[in-house]
Amino acid sequence: MREGGGPDRATEAFMTHRNLLFTVAYEMLGSAADAEDVLQETWLRWVQVDLDTVRDQRAYLVRVTTRQALTRLRTLRRRKESYVGQWLPEPLLTTPDVAEDVELADSISMAMLLVLETLTPTERAVFVLREVFEFGYDEIAKAIGKSPSAVRQIAHRAREHVAARRPRGVVSAAATRAALAAFQRAVETGDLQDLLDVLAPDVVVIGDGGGVKQAMPRPVVGAEKVARLLAAGLATVGAALSLQPVQVNGSPAFIVRLNGELDSVMAVQVEDGLVTGIYTVRNPAKLSGVEREIAVSR
């Protein structure tokens, strides 16, 4: 702190870019807790820097954050190999304005983060920095320790990989709201036909209990199977269940409560007016991010 109690230059610069740095780390890691750890490591390095030697503070901070995230990402990949059951990203309760930035909302959606999981750590870093945050190849090269030409090749490869796997459907906000309202009614009533009417033929459900809470051991695919799975689960809990519509990772979702207690977060992917993906996180260690809104930005 400087005299007078105000923030010093390092603190002021870091706080100016903090939301961006968190978003970069989260998109690379899929974990808010690990992203916060990366920010702490970035801060510890930042306060040791002579600011007079830094020409572009934003780029410098992103570079440090990227390097720290890459190191942690490689550790996380080993950790995920022993994860019990299906792994899903840690859900974030995001502010309403995030959904208005379509590209940002898409980049942090559950569906996209699962696609990014199929990239190598370096490909993921390059894709995030280039496609989401629009950094130049030279700057990305400095961040990951590669040549600009190598970064171009990695970016091309990652872009093709993601394009082949990302959701393609486009739906209006009104159609999305209508599909979500219909889905909520169907879930709350447990009506099998109503569920079938709102589910896409190839809908997929993925559940993450982390070995702590019960969840499907593998994805369930197909409208008939998913509808029967949901209806059976609802028949068990009955009136004890309630759904609260929220924005999670910039996309529609529900906070699910049983007898008033937080049970899970259900993120919903809608394409062409139908539900194509349901991502349910029940692992208690991953639910702290839905207790308060978290700011993300580009």
Rosetta silent file (secondary structure, phi, psi, omega in degrees, C-alpha in Angstrom):
SEQUENCE: MREGGGPDRATEAFMTHRNLLFTVAYEMLGSAADAEDVLQETWLRWVQVDLDTVRDQRAYLVRVTTRQALTRLRTLRRRKESYVGQWLPEPLLTTPDVAEDVELADSISMAMLLVLETLTPTERAVFVLREVFEFGYDEIAKAIGKSPSAVRQIAHRAREHVAARRPRGVVSAAATRAALAAFQRAVETGDLQDLLDVLAPDVVVIGDGGGVKQAMPRPVVGAEKVARLLAAGLATVGAALSLQPVQVNGSPAFIVRLNGELDSVMAVQVEDGLVTGIYTVRNPAKLSGVEREIAVSR
SCORE:     score description
SCORE:     0.000 S_00000001
   1 L     0.000  142.185  177.734    0.000    0.000    0.000 S_00000001
   2 L   -89.979  174.065  178.926    1.204    3.510   -0.738 S_00000001
   3 L   -59.332  141.781 -178.481    0.975    6.498    1.586 S_00000001
   4 L    93.324   -5.708  173.584   -2.596    7.554    2.272 S_00000001
   5 L    88.160   -2.012  179.671   -3.853    3.964    2.276 S_00000001
   6 L   -79.127  166.864 -179.884   -4.542    3.677   -1.480 S_00000001
   7 L   -69.356  145.342  176.111   -3.383    0.728   -3.600 S_00000001
   8 L   -78.190  177.587 -174.111    0.161    0.803   -4.925 S_00000001
   9 H   -62.256  -41.473 -178.229    0.903    0.551   -8.654 S_00000001
  10 H   -64.101  -45.739 -179.520    1.324   -3.230   -8.656 S_00000001
  11 H   -63.462  -43.851 -178.180   -1.932   -3.832   -6.794 S_00000001
  12 H   -62.147  -44.134  179.693   -3.845   -1.386   -8.959 S_00000001
  13 H   -65.219  -43.257 -178.687   -2.603   -2.965  -12.184 S_00000001
  14 H   -63.368  -45.337 -178.435   -3.308   -6.485  -10.965 S_00000001
  15 H   -67.361  -30.709  177.046   -6.846   -5.653   -9.838 S_00000001
  16 H   -60.117  -37.333 -174.712   -7.544   -3.897  -13.153 S_00000001
  17 H  -107.453    7.616 -172.276   -6.911   -7.152  -15.013 S_00000001
  18 H   -59.695  -45.401 -178.404   -7.927   -9.667  -12.351 S_00000001
  19 H   -61.603  -39.973  176.359  -11.224  -10.777  -13.953 S_00000001
  20 H   -62.701  -47.028 -178.348   -9.451  -11.348  -17.271 S_00000001
  21 H   -62.022  -40.863  177.841   -6.652  -13.328  -15.605 S_00000001
  22 H   -61.888  -43.518 -177.713   -9.168  -15.475  -13.724 S_00000001
  23 H   -64.318  -42.159  176.439  -11.057  -16.193  -16.947 S_00000001
  24 H   -58.434  -49.418 -177.992   -7.878  -17.206  -18.777 S_00000001
  25 H   -64.779  -41.586 -178.875   -6.884  -19.556  -15.954 S_00000001
  26 H   -65.961  -41.880 -179.941  -10.387  -20.994  -15.587 S_00000001
  27 H   -65.920  -28.296  177.895  -10.754  -21.694  -19.315 S_00000001
  28 H   -80.337  -28.980 -171.133   -7.444  -23.510  -19.264 S_00000001
  29 H  -110.327  -27.845 -176.870   -8.167  -25.497  -16.094 S_00000001
  30 L    70.555   17.687 -177.970  -11.940  -25.883  -15.760 S_00000001
  31 L  -140.240  120.763  178.708  -11.582  -25.327  -12.026 S_00000001
  32 H   -66.978  -39.199 -179.197  -12.275  -22.101  -10.159 S_00000001
  33 H   -62.735  -43.762  179.261  -10.272  -23.247   -7.145 S_00000001
  34 H   -70.679  -34.297  176.810   -7.212  -23.983   -9.283 S_00000001
  35 H   -63.163  -40.144  177.537   -7.689  -20.744  -11.210 S_00000001
  36 H   -64.419  -38.961  176.828   -7.608  -18.826   -7.934 S_00000001
  37 H   -62.956  -39.835  177.889   -4.406  -20.631   -6.971 S_00000001
  38 H   -63.249  -40.997  178.403   -2.885  -19.635  -10.309 S_00000001
  39 H   -63.130  -37.638  177.549   -3.845  -16.006   -9.681 S_00000001
  40 H   -64.182  -41.638  178.378   -2.149  -16.152   -6.291 S_00000001
  41 H   -66.439  -38.656  177.394    1.023  -17.488   -7.908 S_00000001
  42 H   -63.170  -42.975  179.416    0.810  -14.802  -10.584 S_00000001
  43 H   -61.060  -43.892 -178.952    0.451  -12.111   -7.921 S_00000001
  44 H   -61.774  -34.094  176.342    3.505  -13.348   -6.014 S_00000001
  45 H   -78.005  -35.668 -177.611    5.569  -13.062   -9.185 S_00000001
  46 H   -63.532  -40.625 -176.254    4.017   -9.745  -10.195 S_00000001
  47 L   -71.291  -10.547  177.427    4.979   -7.944   -6.987 S_00000001
  48 L   -92.104   -4.423 -174.042    8.629   -8.811   -7.634 S_00000001
  49 L   -86.984  142.229  170.800    8.621   -7.103  -11.048 S_00000001
  50 L   -80.041  105.420 -173.853   10.054   -3.644  -11.733 S_00000001
  51 H   -61.572  -24.576  179.535    6.964   -2.060  -13.315 S_00000001
  52 H   -66.792  -15.841 -179.616    9.072    0.512  -15.146 S_00000001
  53 H   -95.744   -3.196 -176.453   10.393   -2.319  -17.332 S_00000001
  54 L   -99.123  115.478 -178.424    6.913   -3.574  -18.321 S_00000001
  55 L   -79.937  -38.863 -177.470    5.579   -2.018  -21.528 S_00000001
  56 L  -129.119   99.213 -174.653    2.210   -3.824  -21.612 S_00000001
  57 H   -64.263  -40.221  179.501    0.975   -4.812  -18.165 S_00000001
  58 H   -59.660  -50.387 -178.994   -2.064   -6.736  -19.464 S_00000001
  59 H   -63.513  -40.242 -179.455    0.026   -8.860  -21.807 S_00000001
  60 H   -63.239  -46.216 -179.028    2.703   -9.428  -19.160 S_00000001
  61 H   -65.299  -39.843  177.402    0.157  -10.581  -16.562 S_00000001
  62 H   -64.491  -37.791  178.856   -1.580  -12.876  -19.037 S_00000001
  63 H   -61.462  -46.936 -179.812    1.812  -14.342  -19.959 S_00000001
  64 H   -65.023  -43.688  179.721    2.616  -15.153  -16.327 S_00000001
  65 H   -60.954  -42.254 -179.811   -0.886  -16.512  -15.716 S_00000001
  66 H   -62.414  -43.728 -179.705   -0.666  -18.735  -18.796 S_00000001
  67 H   -63.544  -42.805  178.737    2.657  -20.213  -17.721 S_00000001
  68 H   -65.934  -39.476  179.920    1.372  -20.947  -14.238 S_00000001
  69 H   -66.914  -38.368  177.947   -1.841  -22.434  -15.622 S_00000001
  70 H   -61.790  -43.568  177.642    0.083  -24.670  -18.021 S_00000001
  71 H   -60.095  -45.717 -178.893    2.154  -26.056  -15.159 S_00000001
  72 H   -70.190  -34.716 -179.439   -0.958  -26.722  -13.105 S_00000001
  73 H   -61.213  -39.329  179.362   -2.864  -28.151  -16.082 S_00000001
  74 H   -65.560  -35.269  176.124   -0.305  -30.895  -16.520 S_00000001
  75 H   -68.894  -41.372 -179.748   -0.711  -31.798  -12.842 S_00000001
  76 H   -62.440  -37.584 -179.804   -4.500  -31.751  -13.158 S_00000001
  77 H   -61.044  -37.511  177.013   -4.419  -34.143  -16.091 S_00000001
  78 H   -69.451  -37.599  179.913   -2.673  -36.710  -13.907 S_00000001
  79 H   -65.493  -37.919 -177.964   -5.191  -36.070  -11.130 S_00000001
  80 H   -68.153  -25.615  179.451   -8.137  -36.601  -13.493 S_00000001
  81 H   -62.884  -26.047  179.455   -6.813  -40.016  -14.479 S_00000001
  82 L  -105.455    9.246 -179.043   -7.691  -41.250  -10.976 S_00000001
  83 L   -67.663  138.622 -178.925  -10.939  -39.272  -10.691 S_00000001
  84 L   -83.430  119.821  178.473  -13.916  -41.423   -9.699 S_00000001
  85 L    80.775 -162.136 -179.172  -16.624  -41.419  -12.365 S_00000001
  86 L   -75.584  142.488  177.341  -17.210  -38.737  -14.986 S_00000001
  87 L  -102.623  132.903  172.879  -15.352  -35.431  -14.672 S_00000001
  88 L  -126.651  154.060  176.678  -17.091  -32.112  -15.308 S_00000001
  89 L   -62.003  158.243  176.077  -15.750  -28.560  -14.966 S_00000001
  90 L   -73.641  119.841 -176.298  -16.447  -26.660  -11.773 S_00000001
  91 L   -71.976  143.687  178.254  -19.625  -24.615  -12.433 S_00000001
  92 L  -117.381  131.361  171.519  -19.572  -20.839  -11.975 S_00000001
  93 E   -79.142  108.401 -172.828  -22.578  -18.699  -11.160 S_00000001
  94 E  -102.774  157.062 -179.488  -22.009  -15.902  -13.676 S_00000001
  95 L   -71.418  152.273 -176.617  -23.447  -12.400  -13.920 S_00000001
  96 H   -56.636  -31.370 -176.927  -26.278  -11.835  -16.459 S_00000001
  97 H   -67.730  -19.037  179.821  -24.101   -9.658  -18.704 S_00000001
  98 H   -62.821  -40.091 -179.290  -21.827  -12.613  -19.501 S_00000001
  99 H   -63.102  -23.731 -179.850  -24.568  -14.204  -21.611 S_00000001
 100 H   -72.977  -25.095  174.377  -24.692  -11.022  -23.698 S_00000001
 101 L   -90.543   91.353 -170.348  -21.105  -11.628  -24.839 S_00000001
 102 H   -57.719  -42.293 -177.803  -21.944  -14.630  -27.007 S_00000001
 103 H   -66.811  -41.173  178.736  -18.322  -15.610  -27.707 S_00000001
 104 H   -66.104  -45.579 -179.754  -17.309  -15.422  -24.045 S_00000001
 105 H   -59.878  -41.883  178.927  -20.393  -17.352  -22.913 S_00000001
 106 H   -63.808  -39.044 -174.928  -19.712  -20.045  -25.511 S_00000001
 107 H   -69.780  -25.274 -179.545  -16.056  -20.314  -24.494 S_00000001
 108 H  -106.818    5.359  178.820  -16.843  -21.009  -20.824 S_00000001
 109 L   -64.565  155.753  178.587  -19.907  -23.204  -21.374 S_00000001
 110 H   -57.740  -43.237 -177.972  -19.799  -26.736  -19.998 S_00000001
 111 H   -60.804  -44.812 -178.983  -19.994  -28.146  -23.517 S_00000001
 112 H   -69.051  -40.980  179.471  -17.024  -26.092  -24.739 S_00000001
 113 H   -62.220  -32.533  176.199  -14.905  -26.763  -21.653 S_00000001
 114 H   -69.918  -35.528  175.043  -15.419  -30.492  -22.231 S_00000001
 115 H   -64.410  -42.950 -179.399  -14.238  -30.042  -25.823 S_00000001
 116 H   -63.236  -25.374  177.640  -11.166  -28.165  -24.564 S_00000001
 117 L   -63.925  -21.237 -178.095  -10.401  -31.150  -22.314 S_00000001
 118 L   -85.468   -4.426  176.598   -9.628  -33.155  -25.457 S_00000001
 119 L   -87.349  158.836  170.475   -6.767  -30.794  -26.409 S_00000001
 120 L   -71.417  161.759  178.701   -3.204  -31.085  -25.187 S_00000001
 121 H   -54.337  -43.893 -178.879   -2.222  -28.471  -22.563 S_00000001
 122 H   -67.107  -42.343  177.590   -0.285  -26.421  -25.141 S_00000001
 123 H   -61.036  -39.907 -179.135   -3.114  -26.620  -27.705 S_00000001
 124 H   -65.311  -44.095  179.182   -5.578  -25.523  -25.066 S_00000001
 125 H   -61.525  -45.666 -179.238   -3.483  -22.530  -24.056 S_00000001
 126 H   -64.158  -45.147 -178.848   -3.022  -21.447  -27.676 S_00000001
 127 H   -61.221  -47.725 -178.347   -6.701  -21.885  -28.528 S_00000001
 128 H   -61.444  -48.235 -176.825   -7.881  -19.951  -25.483 S_00000001
 129 H   -67.789  -36.430 -176.793   -5.453  -17.068  -25.965 S_00000001
 130 H   -83.590  -52.978 -171.174   -5.992  -16.824  -29.719 S_00000001
 131 H   -81.132  -32.309 -177.312   -9.650  -17.665  -30.298 S_00000001
 132 H   -94.067  -46.278 -173.556  -11.186  -16.313  -27.101 S_00000001
 133 L  -104.331   -2.255  171.630   -8.914  -13.442  -26.081 S_00000001
 134 L    58.072   38.852  173.915   -7.546  -12.606  -29.552 S_00000001
 135 L   -76.860  150.495  178.687   -3.892  -12.368  -28.575 S_00000001
 136 L   -74.180  160.140 -178.050   -1.362  -12.167  -31.400 S_00000001
 137 H   -62.252  -36.755  179.651    0.855  -15.098  -32.323 S_00000001
 138 H   -63.292  -42.559 -178.667    3.977  -13.288  -31.144 S_00000001
 139 H   -68.850  -38.900  177.615    2.509  -12.663  -27.705 S_00000001
 140 H   -65.065  -38.947  178.719    1.265  -16.240  -27.382 S_00000001
 141 H   -58.109  -41.319  177.715    4.700  -17.479  -28.393 S_00000001
 142 H   -64.976  -35.478 -176.422    6.228  -15.576  -25.474 S_00000001
 143 H   -71.561  -34.705 -174.594    3.647  -17.027  -23.104 S_00000001
 144 H  -109.150   -0.743  177.601    4.172  -20.682  -24.009 S_00000001
 145 L    72.875   35.573  177.274    7.837  -20.633  -25.028 S_00000001
 146 L  -123.325  167.426  175.398    7.330  -21.531  -28.697 S_00000001
 147 L   -78.490  155.499  177.553    8.141  -19.750  -31.943 S_00000001
 148 H   -57.347  -37.706  179.340    5.371  -17.719  -33.642 S_00000001
 149 H   -66.256  -38.367  177.161    5.363  -20.142  -36.587 S_00000001
 150 H   -65.763  -38.937  178.701    4.912  -23.089  -34.226 S_00000001
 151 H   -62.492  -40.278  178.270    2.081  -21.245  -32.499 S_00000001
 152 H   -60.351  -43.112  179.725    0.335  -20.740  -35.862 S_00000001
 153 H   -65.995  -42.907  178.869    0.506  -24.466  -36.553 S_00000001
 154 H   -63.235  -42.061 -179.748   -0.745  -25.329  -33.067 S_00000001
 155 H   -62.138  -43.538  179.502   -3.582  -22.799  -33.396 S_00000001
 156 H   -62.162  -44.747 -179.075   -4.658  -24.257  -36.746 S_00000001
 157 H   -64.736  -43.703 -179.700   -4.615  -27.804  -35.366 S_00000001
 158 H   -66.260  -40.438 -179.565   -6.532  -26.824  -32.217 S_00000001
 159 H   -62.009  -44.260  179.101   -9.091  -24.808  -34.191 S_00000001
 160 H   -64.706  -40.815  179.935   -9.846  -27.754  -36.485 S_00000001
 161 H   -61.825  -46.494 -178.951  -10.092  -30.118  -33.511 S_00000001
 162 H   -68.352  -42.256 -178.468  -12.543  -27.862  -31.680 S_00000001
 163 H   -59.691  -32.299 -178.894  -14.599  -27.090  -34.799 S_00000001
 164 L   -76.026  -14.263 -173.240  -15.201  -30.808  -35.338 S_00000001
 165 L  -121.135  -16.222 -174.671  -16.542  -31.248  -31.801 S_00000001
 166 L   -74.829  153.081  175.273  -18.217  -28.008  -30.700 S_00000001
 167 L   -59.359  141.002 -175.089  -22.023  -27.628  -30.661 S_00000001
 168 L  -108.928  -23.896 -173.401  -23.243  -26.225  -33.976 S_00000001
 169 L   -66.565  145.590  176.269  -26.897  -25.347  -33.465 S_00000001
 170 L  -118.770  133.013 -178.378  -27.986  -21.740  -33.144 S_00000001
 171 L  -138.962  144.097 -179.178  -31.168  -20.846  -31.262 S_00000001
 172 L   -70.896  160.905  178.415  -32.744  -17.535  -30.385 S_00000001
 173 H   -60.603  -39.089 -179.709  -32.965  -16.322  -26.792 S_00000001
 174 H   -64.871  -42.636  179.137  -36.763  -16.661  -26.925 S_00000001
 175 H   -66.384  -36.197  177.143  -36.562  -20.255  -28.177 S_00000001
 176 H   -63.330  -47.182  178.966  -34.009  -21.044  -25.487 S_00000001
 177 H   -59.793  -41.410 -179.803  -36.263  -19.649  -22.765 S_00000001
 178 H   -64.041  -43.237  179.939  -39.204  -21.627  -24.125 S_00000001
 179 H   -65.437  -39.877 -179.988  -37.196  -24.867  -24.215 S_00000001
 180 H   -67.980  -40.361  178.580  -35.896  -24.323  -20.679 S_00000001
 181 H   -63.016  -42.231  178.885  -39.365  -23.553  -19.322 S_00000001
 182 H   -65.396  -40.110  179.082  -40.719  -26.703  -20.965 S_00000001
 183 H   -65.218  -43.911  179.303  -37.793  -28.731  -19.624 S_00000001
 184 H   -60.625  -44.912  178.567  -38.282  -27.383  -16.099 S_00000001
 185 H   -60.830  -43.464 -178.612  -41.994  -28.227  -16.153 S_00000001
 186 H   -64.506  -40.946  179.495  -41.263  -31.721  -17.446 S_00000001
 187 H   -66.363  -44.421 -176.785  -38.597  -32.328  -14.814 S_00000001
 188 H   -68.746  -29.287  178.999  -40.738  -31.041  -11.956 S_00000001
 189 H   -93.050  -22.400 -178.343  -43.746  -33.150  -13.002 S_00000001
 190 L    73.152   18.845 -178.815  -41.773  -36.168  -14.134 S_00000001
 191 L   -75.105  119.208 -173.218  -44.015  -36.532  -17.192 S_00000001
 192 H   -63.618  -43.874 -177.967  -42.263  -38.896  -19.587 S_00000001
 193 H   -67.178  -39.993  177.273  -43.887  -37.589  -22.771 S_00000001
 194 H   -61.603  -37.682  176.632  -43.188  -33.965  -21.863 S_00000001
 195 H   -64.963  -44.972 -179.995  -39.547  -34.890  -21.342 S_00000001
 196 H   -61.436  -34.860 -177.691  -39.391  -36.664  -24.693 S_00000001
 197 H   -67.268  -27.495 -175.046  -40.915  -33.619  -26.409 S_00000001
 198 H  -103.738   -7.886 -178.898  -38.135  -31.279  -25.237 S_00000001
 199 E   -94.434  136.370  174.582  -35.128  -33.615  -25.544 S_00000001
 200 E   -68.824  151.120 -178.702  -33.097  -33.869  -28.762 S_00000001
 201 E   -54.283  -35.094 -177.062  -32.832  -37.425  -30.170 S_00000001
 202 E  -106.002   26.436 -179.723  -29.106  -37.553  -29.384 S_00000001
 203 E   -55.409  144.917  178.588  -29.257  -35.726  -26.035 S_00000001
 204 E  -125.033  140.049  174.591  -26.476  -36.648  -23.608 S_00000001
 205 E  -116.990  129.684  175.990  -26.452  -36.571  -19.813 S_00000001
 206 E  -124.999  131.434  179.891  -23.183  -36.492  -17.879 S_00000001
 207 E  -120.418  139.149 -178.681  -23.085  -36.612  -14.089 S_00000001
 208 E  -124.317  107.136  176.596  -20.159  -35.796  -11.801 S_00000001
 209 L  -107.017   -9.679  178.030  -20.365  -37.034   -8.232 S_00000001
 210 L    62.325   19.096 -177.464  -16.626  -37.269   -7.666 S_00000001
 211 L    78.021    0.129 -179.098  -17.073  -40.575   -5.839 S_00000001
 212 L  -102.412  -42.247  177.129  -18.794  -38.657   -3.025 S_00000001
 213 L  -115.268  151.448  179.988  -22.344  -38.383   -4.375 S_00000001
 214 L   -64.668  134.622  177.293  -24.195  -40.874   -6.557 S_00000001
 215 L  -155.627  160.614  179.066  -23.925  -40.122  -10.288 S_00000001
 216 L   -61.495  133.103 -179.032  -24.044  -42.021  -13.570 S_00000001
 217 L   -69.732  -19.213  179.190  -20.743  -43.854  -14.061 S_00000001
 218 L  -148.975  163.023 -179.883  -20.789  -43.030  -17.788 S_00000001
 219 L   -60.245  146.978  174.924  -22.694  -40.720  -20.139 S_00000001
 220 E  -111.204  127.127 -173.545  -26.280  -41.611  -21.002 S_00000001
 221 E  -122.450  138.970  175.930  -27.206  -40.890  -24.627 S_00000001
 222 L   109.448  135.924 -174.964  -30.580  -40.792  -26.395 S_00000001
 223 H   -58.558  -43.485 -177.428  -33.913  -39.142  -25.635 S_00000001
 224 H   -62.905  -48.821 -179.151  -35.678  -42.330  -24.541 S_00000001
 225 H   -64.108  -43.164 -177.769  -32.933  -43.378  -22.118 S_00000001
 226 H   -67.022  -43.054 -179.899  -32.473  -39.863  -20.729 S_00000001
 227 H   -61.381  -43.644  179.833  -36.211  -39.285  -20.274 S_00000001
 228 H   -67.602  -36.604  177.423  -36.634  -42.565  -18.407 S_00000001
 229 H   -62.310  -47.741 -179.718  -33.566  -41.831  -16.278 S_00000001
 230 H   -65.085  -43.797 -178.842  -34.918  -38.401  -15.288 S_00000001
 231 H   -63.117  -40.147  179.736  -38.430  -39.685  -14.686 S_00000001
 232 H   -66.037  -42.281  178.820  -37.150  -42.515  -12.486 S_00000001
 233 H   -64.098  -39.802 -179.316  -35.000  -40.149  -10.448 S_00000001
 234 H   -69.487  -33.576  177.910  -37.869  -37.725   -9.983 S_00000001
 235 H   -63.672  -27.695 -179.402  -40.197  -40.495   -8.883 S_00000001
 236 H   -76.672  -42.319 -174.677  -37.726  -41.207   -6.077 S_00000001
 237 H   -92.511  -28.387  175.459  -37.366  -37.666   -4.718 S_00000001
 238 H    58.103 -134.206 -174.745  -40.834  -36.331   -5.560 S_00000001
 239 H   -69.951   -8.143 -179.639  -41.831  -33.017   -4.010 S_00000001
 240 H   -69.926  -15.849 -174.636  -38.494  -32.762   -2.186 S_00000001
 241 E   -93.646  140.937  172.484  -36.919  -31.441   -5.400 S_00000001
 242 E  -140.072  146.913 -179.807  -36.868  -27.810   -6.552 S_00000001
 243 E  -117.623  129.441  176.934  -35.185  -26.131   -9.518 S_00000001
 244 E  -113.015  113.103  178.901  -33.924  -22.546   -9.464 S_00000001
 245 E   -64.881  131.981  179.350  -33.151  -21.094  -12.908 S_00000001
 246 E  -144.962  175.212  170.260  -29.725  -19.398  -12.979 S_00000001
 247 E  -105.110  117.494  177.615  -26.895  -18.529  -15.353 S_00000001
 248 E  -119.959  127.144 -178.566  -23.974  -20.909  -14.951 S_00000001
 249 L    54.421   37.362  176.722  -20.885  -20.461  -17.107 S_00000001
 250 L    74.347    7.749 -176.178  -22.783  -17.883  -19.133 S_00000001
 251 E  -132.215  163.903 -179.733  -25.477  -20.388  -20.087 S_00000001
 252 E   -61.360  143.792  179.243  -28.868  -21.538  -18.747 S_00000001
 253 E  -161.579  173.891  175.950  -28.768  -23.840  -15.756 S_00000001
 254 E  -132.351  136.802  165.504  -30.625  -24.861  -12.626 S_00000001
 255 E   -86.774  123.100 -175.846  -29.546  -25.028   -9.028 S_00000001
 256 E  -101.269  127.031  178.028  -31.128  -28.231   -7.765 S_00000001
 257 E  -120.948  142.688  173.341  -32.198  -28.481   -4.150 S_00000001
 258 E  -117.414  121.543 -176.422  -33.523  -31.438   -2.201 S_00000001
 259 L    53.217   36.506  176.520  -35.541  -30.538    0.880 S_00000001
 260 L    83.611   -5.951 -178.330  -34.166  -27.021    0.567 S_00000001
 261 E  -100.520  139.409  178.316  -30.510  -28.125    0.607 S_00000001
 262 E   -58.424  123.209 -179.790  -28.139  -27.587   -2.309 S_00000001
 263 E  -109.876  -43.556 -174.058  -27.797  -30.909   -4.110 S_00000001
 264 E  -166.926  172.943  171.567  -26.342  -30.150   -7.530 S_00000001
 265 E  -120.438  130.907 -179.872  -26.055  -27.826  -10.491 S_00000001
 266 E  -115.271  102.815  176.648  -27.656  -28.853  -13.767 S_00000001
 267 E   -86.961  139.501 -173.090  -26.277  -26.976  -16.773 S_00000001
 268 E  -123.677  127.700  176.015  -28.417  -27.289  -19.891 S_00000001
 269 E   -99.469  126.549  179.911  -27.326  -27.029  -23.523 S_00000001
 270 E  -117.763  129.632  174.778  -30.055  -25.970  -25.964 S_00000001
 271 E  -136.281  133.889  179.032  -29.741  -26.216  -29.743 S_00000001
 272 L    52.603   36.087  175.240  -32.513  -25.675  -32.289 S_00000001
 273 L    78.785    6.459  179.761  -35.055  -25.377  -29.496 S_00000001
 274 E  -126.488  152.866  178.328  -34.269  -28.769  -27.959 S_00000001
 275 E   -78.328  118.810 -179.298  -32.132  -29.856  -25.007 S_00000001
 276 E  -106.397  -18.179 -179.020  -28.991  -31.509  -26.371 S_00000001
 277 E  -148.817  137.574  176.054  -26.863  -31.707  -23.245 S_00000001
 278 E  -129.491  119.092 -175.446  -27.454  -31.972  -19.490 S_00000001
 279 E  -119.118  109.167 -173.616  -24.399  -31.645  -17.254 S_00000001
 280 E  -109.940  116.723  179.275  -25.075  -32.367  -13.592 S_00000001
 281 E  -102.861  116.468  179.184  -22.407  -31.605  -11.002 S_00000001
 282 L  -112.597  -15.165 -179.580  -23.073  -33.184   -7.592 S_00000001
 283 L   -58.128  114.152 -176.329  -19.520  -33.327   -6.244 S_00000001
 284 H   -57.268  -29.675 -178.842  -19.735  -31.004   -3.187 S_00000001
 285 H   -66.905  -16.165 -177.800  -16.131  -29.872   -3.683 S_00000001
 286 H  -104.440    5.911 -172.767  -17.168  -28.278   -6.978 S_00000001
 287 L  -102.082    1.612 -179.318  -20.253  -26.390   -5.824 S_00000001
 288 H   -67.184  -25.028 -178.463  -18.704  -23.438   -3.974 S_00000001
 289 H   -73.658   -2.462  177.653  -18.706  -21.450   -7.220 S_00000001
 290 H  -108.606    8.038  177.601  -22.514  -21.271   -7.234 S_00000001
 291 L   -82.397  -24.072  178.749  -22.821  -19.635   -3.831 S_00000001
 292 L  -150.702  153.496  179.445  -22.020  -16.198   -5.268 S_00000001
 293 L   -67.318  140.807  179.931  -21.688  -14.636   -8.705 S_00000001
 294 E  -117.380  130.809 -176.839  -18.190  -14.721  -10.162 S_00000001
 295 L   -84.616  127.646  172.462  -17.022  -12.066  -12.606 S_00000001
 296 L  -124.911  154.665 -178.280  -15.423  -13.230  -15.835 S_00000001
 297 L  -160.123  166.098  175.448  -14.320  -11.042  -18.719 S_00000001
 298 L  -109.010    0.000    0.000  -12.313  -10.823  -21.918 S_00000001
